[in-house]
Amino acid sequence: MLTFEVPGGIGTARGVVFPRVAGARPTIILCHGYESSRGELLTLESALQDHQYNVFIFDFAAHGANGGISTLGYREVDEVRAAVDVVAARDDVDPARLGLWGYNLGAYYAALREAEGDKRIRALVLDSVYDQPSQMVKVGVERNGLGGFPFMVARGGGHL
């Protein structure tokens, strides 16, 4: 288990590195989707290891065993940034050969991270990505109503 601090008051995140072989290897960081967890990516992790990649999987805030709230992409990119930094510092990882794979909102977070121009990220796979978090909210509300989304309400005209 690898733990790392996420800036911006998000707290501590936990993930698992699956090293394939000894020595510095290319590593893929997997970013799960909304209302998902790292456990749902274990089949993909195994397939990537079969192709000689190290794999890092972690849970975003408010997913898996992690507390907190989801900000639907507004702060999760900080979690991806911290994950990249902690993984790149490992001896069994080639820091110049990292990849990001994301699904759903995980793809949105990965795309935002890549937009920062980090030269360590050499590959990017985005599956079912949204252009904006508001699109994901719209689709979810149309399908399920408001019950599945964490909204904050200010009472008495106060400001958040």
Backbone bond lengths (Angstrom), bond angles and torsions (degrees), N, CA, C in turn:
res aa  C-N    CA-C-N  psi(-1)  N-CA   C-N-CA  omega(-1)  CA-C   N-CA-C  phi
1 M - - - 1.451 - - 1.524 107.91 -
2 L 1.306 116.04 133.28 1.456 122.91 179.13 1.525 107.60 -115.85
3 T 1.327 117.45 123.74 1.459 120.83 177.39 1.513 108.86 -109.94
4 F 1.326 115.35 148.53 1.456 120.35 178.75 1.516 109.90 -151.68
5 E 1.326 114.56 148.13 1.463 121.04 179.49 1.529 109.67 -83.71
6 V 1.317 114.96 137.72 1.453 120.75 177.53 1.518 107.64 -108.82
7 P 1.334 117.96 123.45 1.460 120.02 -178.58 1.526 111.88 -66.86
8 G 1.301 115.50 166.88 1.454 121.13 177.06 1.511 113.74 86.77
9 G 1.335 116.99 18.71 1.453 119.60 176.95 1.515 114.73 79.72
10 I 1.322 118.44 9.06 1.457 120.89 -179.42 1.517 110.63 -73.41
11 G 1.337 117.59 -36.49 1.464 121.09 176.33 1.513 112.50 110.13
12 T 1.322 115.15 -147.39 1.461 122.22 -176.74 1.520 109.86 -101.07
13 A 1.321 115.47 135.68 1.465 121.08 174.78 1.518 108.38 -113.22
14 R 1.322 115.88 154.33 1.452 121.52 179.41 1.521 109.47 -127.43
15 G 1.324 113.95 142.63 1.453 119.14 177.59 1.510 110.47 -150.34
16 V 1.305 115.18 175.56 1.454 121.86 -178.63 1.518 108.60 -126.01
17 V 1.339 115.69 130.86 1.456 121.39 173.55 1.516 107.24 -98.87
18 F 1.316 115.80 129.83 1.450 121.83 175.53 1.522 107.68 -109.45
19 P 1.351 117.27 92.88 1.461 118.88 179.77 1.527 110.21 -74.53
20 R 1.316 116.40 139.25 1.459 120.80 -177.99 1.522 112.07 -86.47
21 V 1.301 116.98 -54.75 1.469 121.78 -178.79 1.523 108.45 -141.95
22 A 1.330 115.93 166.27 1.470 120.01 179.43 1.525 110.37 -65.60
23 G 1.311 115.64 152.30 1.465 121.11 179.80 1.515 111.37 95.63
24 A 1.305 115.25 164.29 1.465 121.13 -178.93 1.529 109.72 -70.10
25 R 1.316 116.34 121.69 1.462 122.60 -176.45 1.523 110.24 -122.93
26 P 1.341 116.85 156.46 1.461 119.34 170.65 1.531 108.81 -62.31
27 T 1.310 115.82 145.42 1.463 120.89 -173.96 1.522 110.13 -132.75
28 I 1.318 115.64 136.17 1.457 122.63 177.34 1.530 107.94 -107.37
29 I 1.322 116.20 128.80 1.466 122.80 176.25 1.521 107.22 -100.26
30 L 1.335 116.19 121.13 1.459 121.59 -177.23 1.523 110.66 -96.78
31 C 1.330 116.24 131.62 1.472 123.20 -178.21 1.529 108.54 -118.12
32 H 1.327 116.69 108.12 1.462 121.08 -177.97 1.521 111.70 -71.30
33 G 1.319 115.93 169.86 1.459 122.15 -178.90 1.523 113.19 -90.60
34 Y 1.325 115.07 -178.83 1.461 122.98 -179.62 1.526 109.56 -63.57
35 E 1.326 116.58 138.28 1.463 124.73 -179.03 1.528 111.92 58.45
36 S 1.312 116.64 31.99 1.457 122.95 178.58 1.527 107.85 -123.20
37 S 1.317 116.81 -172.05 1.458 120.53 177.16 1.526 109.21 -155.51
38 R 1.325 115.17 171.64 1.457 120.02 -179.02 1.524 111.98 -62.87
39 G 1.321 117.38 -27.90 1.459 120.88 -179.99 1.516 113.27 -60.14
40 E 1.321 117.73 -28.24 1.457 121.20 -179.71 1.523 112.39 -76.60
41 L 1.335 117.67 -4.88 1.461 121.43 -177.92 1.529 112.95 -106.21
42 L 1.313 117.78 7.30 1.466 120.24 -175.01 1.525 113.19 -65.99
43 T 1.316 118.44 -33.06 1.469 120.21 176.82 1.524 110.24 -65.70
44 L 1.311 117.42 -43.16 1.468 121.56 176.70 1.521 110.11 -64.10
45 E 1.318 117.04 -41.11 1.468 121.22 178.22 1.519 110.53 -57.01
46 S 1.309 116.74 -45.19 1.462 121.07 -179.39 1.528 111.31 -63.82
47 A 1.315 117.20 -42.48 1.471 120.98 179.10 1.527 111.13 -63.83
48 L 1.321 117.56 -40.27 1.466 120.33 178.82 1.523 110.91 -66.69
49 Q 1.319 117.40 -38.82 1.465 119.98 177.08 1.522 111.16 -64.27
50 D 1.315 117.59 -35.36 1.469 120.54 176.70 1.527 111.40 -59.80
51 H 1.329 116.37 -24.07 1.471 121.72 178.99 1.529 112.00 -100.21
52 Q 1.330 116.14 19.56 1.470 123.70 172.07 1.530 115.12 74.40
53 Y 1.323 117.97 25.62 1.465 121.41 175.30 1.526 110.07 -100.36
54 N 1.324 116.33 143.91 1.455 120.55 162.05 1.521 106.28 -74.94
55 V 1.317 116.81 154.14 1.462 120.90 -179.92 1.523 108.69 -135.11
56 F 1.340 115.91 137.97 1.460 121.85 173.74 1.515 108.13 -121.77
57 I 1.340 115.41 127.42 1.465 121.51 178.89 1.521 107.88 -126.03
58 F 1.324 116.94 135.58 1.463 120.96 177.10 1.517 109.38 -142.46
59 D 1.325 115.87 163.14 1.463 121.66 175.77 1.519 109.45 -98.73
60 F 1.319 115.98 134.59 1.462 120.73 172.90 1.525 109.22 -71.71
61 A 1.330 116.67 163.94 1.466 121.57 175.04 1.524 109.07 -54.06
62 A 1.329 115.93 141.84 1.463 124.11 178.81 1.529 112.76 68.92
63 H 1.318 117.47 18.62 1.461 122.29 178.29 1.526 109.24 -132.75
64 G 1.315 116.11 152.77 1.460 119.66 -178.63 1.520 109.75 58.65
65 A 1.324 116.51 -131.24 1.465 121.28 -179.19 1.523 112.73 -90.22
66 N 1.319 118.18 2.24 1.468 121.23 -176.84 1.520 111.85 -86.00
67 G 1.328 115.03 138.86 1.456 120.87 174.64 1.520 110.18 -81.43
68 G 1.314 115.53 -169.20 1.457 121.00 177.43 1.510 111.84 99.86
69 I 1.317 115.18 -167.94 1.463 121.26 178.15 1.520 109.01 -128.33
70 S 1.300 115.41 151.99 1.455 121.00 174.05 1.520 108.42 -84.49
71 T 1.320 115.99 136.59 1.467 119.74 175.27 1.525 110.49 -104.84
72 L 1.329 116.58 13.74 1.463 123.57 176.34 1.528 112.49 55.41
73 G 1.321 115.76 36.97 1.455 120.15 173.63 1.504 115.99 107.59
74 Y 1.309 117.96 -11.24 1.460 119.49 -176.51 1.530 112.30 -75.62
75 R 1.344 117.43 -32.16 1.469 119.90 -179.73 1.529 112.99 -121.95
76 E 1.313 117.91 -10.78 1.458 120.74 -177.44 1.524 112.46 -65.71
77 V 1.314 117.26 -24.21 1.466 118.72 177.32 1.529 110.50 -60.85
78 D 1.346 117.85 -28.46 1.465 120.68 174.64 1.527 110.55 -63.46
79 E 1.322 116.99 -34.69 1.459 120.61 177.70 1.528 110.87 -68.03
80 V 1.324 116.89 -40.79 1.467 120.17 177.49 1.526 109.64 -64.64
81 R 1.318 116.89 -43.98 1.472 121.24 179.03 1.527 110.81 -58.35
82 A 1.330 117.11 -46.20 1.462 121.18 179.89 1.528 110.98 -65.48
83 A 1.328 117.26 -38.50 1.466 120.63 178.02 1.520 110.85 -63.34
84 V 1.320 117.56 -44.32 1.468 121.26 178.25 1.524 109.92 -59.57
85 D 1.324 116.66 -45.64 1.468 120.15 -178.43 1.520 112.58 -62.80
86 V 1.324 117.91 -44.74 1.466 120.32 -176.96 1.528 111.18 -71.27
87 V 1.318 117.70 -36.75 1.459 120.66 178.62 1.528 110.45 -69.34
88 A 1.328 117.35 -41.94 1.470 121.24 -178.38 1.525 112.16 -63.07
89 A 1.319 118.30 -22.43 1.465 122.20 -178.33 1.535 112.80 -83.44
90 R 1.325 118.14 -6.50 1.471 120.90 -177.96 1.524 111.45 -77.34
91 D 1.339 115.92 149.14 1.464 121.74 179.30 1.524 113.26 -69.73
92 D 1.345 117.30 -27.52 1.458 119.81 -177.26 1.522 112.97 -92.17
93 V 1.334 116.65 13.16 1.458 122.95 -178.92 1.521 109.30 -121.27
94 D 1.331 116.31 134.84 1.460 121.18 172.01 1.528 106.65 -85.15
95 P 1.346 118.49 106.61 1.461 120.46 -173.88 1.529 114.23 -66.92
96 A 1.315 117.39 -12.15 1.467 120.39 178.35 1.529 111.78 -93.06
97 R 1.353 116.90 -1.19 1.471 120.32 -178.53 1.522 110.31 -133.59
98 L 1.325 114.39 73.97 1.463 121.59 177.94 1.520 109.22 -111.96
99 G 1.318 115.48 149.58 1.455 121.44 174.22 1.514 110.02 -130.63
100 L 1.324 116.23 153.34 1.466 122.57 174.58 1.526 108.10 -118.50
101 W 1.324 116.11 132.74 1.457 122.07 173.58 1.518 106.22 -124.09
102 G 1.330 116.18 128.80 1.456 119.03 179.82 1.507 112.49 -137.85
103 Y 1.323 115.17 147.48 1.454 122.87 177.20 1.523 108.98 -120.96
104 N 1.345 116.28 134.60 1.453 121.03 173.05 1.528 108.42 62.18
105 L 1.303 118.48 -126.53 1.463 119.02 178.68 1.523 112.01 -68.15
106 G 1.326 118.36 -25.91 1.461 120.57 173.23 1.521 111.00 -61.40
107 A 1.322 116.97 -34.79 1.463 121.41 176.22 1.529 110.18 -68.45
108 Y 1.326 116.61 -38.65 1.468 120.35 177.31 1.523 110.52 -62.03
109 Y 1.342 116.84 -44.86 1.466 120.68 179.26 1.524 110.35 -62.64
110 A 1.340 116.43 -43.81 1.465 120.75 -179.47 1.528 110.61 -63.31
111 A 1.323 117.24 -40.14 1.463 120.71 179.61 1.529 111.07 -65.08
112 L 1.330 116.95 -41.12 1.464 119.70 177.06 1.521 110.82 -62.58
113 R 1.320 115.52 -40.87 1.468 120.26 179.84 1.521 110.18 -63.58
114 E 1.311 116.88 -43.80 1.461 121.03 -179.33 1.528 110.45 -65.39
115 A 1.319 116.36 -32.73 1.464 120.12 -179.77 1.522 111.97 -62.37
116 E 1.324 116.91 -18.11 1.461 120.31 178.39 1.523 112.19 -74.32
117 G 1.325 117.79 -8.66 1.457 120.88 175.82 1.516 115.39 78.13
118 D 1.313 118.79 28.82 1.462 122.33 178.94 1.531 108.79 -68.72
119 K 1.309 117.22 115.85 1.468 122.37 -176.28 1.526 112.76 -69.51
120 R 1.327 118.28 -14.44 1.469 120.60 177.44 1.522 111.46 -71.30
121 I 1.331 116.99 -25.93 1.467 121.65 -178.47 1.528 107.88 -82.62
122 R 1.328 115.72 112.90 1.464 121.25 -175.51 1.517 112.51 -106.43
123 A 1.338 117.47 -13.98 1.460 121.01 -179.30 1.520 108.83 -144.34
124 L 1.316 115.18 145.82 1.461 121.58 -178.46 1.525 108.18 -141.42
125 V 1.339 116.71 124.64 1.459 121.91 176.09 1.517 106.98 -121.97
126 L 1.334 116.55 122.02 1.460 122.33 -178.45 1.523 108.79 -119.89
127 D 1.311 116.16 117.37 1.463 122.48 -177.73 1.520 108.63 -113.34
128 S 1.340 116.84 119.33 1.466 123.11 176.72 1.522 111.78 59.01
129 V 1.321 116.51 48.68 1.460 121.97 -176.95 1.532 110.81 -82.37
130 Y 1.325 115.33 148.65 1.456 122.34 173.51 1.517 109.06 -98.90
131 D 1.333 117.40 150.08 1.460 120.63 174.46 1.521 111.13 -71.77
132 Q 1.312 115.75 -37.25 1.467 122.65 -178.57 1.535 108.16 -142.89
133 P 1.336 118.05 147.75 1.470 119.17 177.15 1.527 112.85 -57.44
134 S 1.332 117.40 -29.44 1.461 120.03 -179.59 1.528 111.61 -61.37
135 Q 1.344 117.86 -28.80 1.463 120.32 176.96 1.530 110.37 -66.15
136 M 1.320 116.98 -41.65 1.454 121.10 179.41 1.527 110.28 -64.34
137 V 1.321 116.67 -41.43 1.464 120.82 178.22 1.523 109.85 -62.86
138 K 1.318 117.36 -45.01 1.476 121.47 -179.51 1.521 111.19 -59.42
139 V 1.335 117.44 -48.26 1.460 120.90 179.76 1.528 110.03 -62.64
140 G 1.325 118.15 -43.93 1.454 121.61 -179.53 1.513 112.85 -62.92
141 V 1.328 117.01 -42.78 1.462 120.86 179.72 1.524 110.50 -66.94
142 E 1.343 116.92 -40.12 1.466 119.67 178.95 1.526 111.20 -63.53
143 R 1.326 117.52 -35.66 1.465 121.06 -178.43 1.520 112.88 -82.92
144 N 1.343 116.99 -40.46 1.468 120.35 -167.39 1.520 115.24 -121.12
145 G 1.286 119.50 -6.99 1.455 120.98 -171.83 1.516 109.62 83.03
146 L 1.308 118.51 -169.91 1.458 122.36 -175.63 1.513 114.35 -82.77
147 G 1.308 119.68 -14.56 1.462 123.00 -172.46 1.515 116.13 -56.53
148 G 1.329 119.34 -30.49 1.450 120.64 -174.70 1.515 115.78 -88.06
149 F 1.325 118.16 0.89 1.450 120.33 -175.11 1.514 112.03 -116.16
150 P 1.332 117.38 136.46 1.464 121.40 -178.74 1.526 110.74 -83.79
151 F 1.297 116.75 101.67 1.458 120.67 177.58 1.517 109.91 -106.33
152 M 1.322 116.32 148.48 1.461 121.39 175.42 1.524 107.28 -109.00
153 V 1.315 115.77 139.43 1.441 120.97 -178.80 1.520 108.33 -122.09
154 A 1.338 116.62 131.67 1.458 121.44 175.74 1.518 107.73 -94.11
155 R 1.344 116.96 128.98 1.462 120.86 179.64 1.526 110.19 -95.39
156 G 1.296 115.37 151.05 1.457 120.98 173.32 1.512 114.31 66.85
157 G 1.319 117.23 27.49 1.451 119.86 175.88 1.530 114.18 73.40
158 G 1.328 117.48 10.92 1.466 120.76 179.90 1.514 111.59 -69.54
159 H 1.289 115.67 165.38 1.454 121.47 -179.92 1.524 109.39 -106.02
160 L 1.306 115.74 144.81 1.461 120.30 175.95 1.495 110.56 -83.32
